[in-house]
Amino acid sequence: MIILTAAALGISAGQMRSAGVIALVAALIGMTFALAAIFSPGPVSLLALLYAILGYNGGLILFVLGLYASARLRALRVFQ
């Protein structure tokens, strides 16, 4: 579930098309895990942080690949 949520955040941040927003969301993911480590009475899983980072980057990559595919399909329709 962490991976899917982070991927959705990556796609949503990519749709904003702002490097500032992309960096802010990435920083907020890290800060959320840092705050959880500080205030949580139990241990915080670093594996969950790794999954969140991989999911976020995967969402950004999926968004960029979607943009590329959309541009290619749009270009093919123009020349047919």
N, C-alpha and C positions, 0 to 999 in steps of 0.2 A: 504494500500500500504506500510505503514511503517513496518507492521509485515512481509510481504512477502520479502521486501528488507533486513530486519534484519535476517530473516531465511536463505536467500541466503548467507548473510555474514557468518552466523554460519556454514552452510554446507561447504562453501569455506574455512573458517579458519580450520575446522575439517579435510579437505582433506590435509592440509599442515602437519598435525600430529606433530605439534610443540606447546608446551605449551606457549612458548614465543609469537608466532603469535596469538594464541587464546586470551591471555591476552592483547596484543597490540590492537587488533581489539576491544575488549571490552572497553579498555581505550579510544580509538579514538571515539567510540560512545558517551561516556560520555563527552569527550572534545568538540565534535561537538555541543552538546546541550548546554554546558557551554558557548562556543563562541557565539552561537545563542542568548543566554540570555543576554550576554554582549553587543553585537553589534546590536541587533534587536531593532527597534524603538517601536515595539509593544510587547505584552506579549508572552512568550514562554510556550507552553503547557507541563506540567509535565506528563500528561497522554500519550502524544506522546513518551516521554522518557521511560515510563513504558512499552508501547507497543514495543518499540525498544528493550528493555532489554529482555522482554518475547519472542519476535520473535527470537532474537539471541540465547538465551538458548534453545528455541525450535528447531532451526536449528541444534545446536550441538547435542541435544538429538536424532533428526532424523538421523543424520549422524552415531552416535554410534549404534542406533538400526539397521541401514542398514548394518553396519559392522558385527554386531552380526548375522543378518539374512543371510548374505553372507557366513559367516563361518559355520553356521549350514547347509545351503544347500550344501556347498562344502563337509562337512563331511558326509552328507547323500549320496552323489553321490559316495564317495569313498567306502563305505561299502555295496553298492548294487550290 
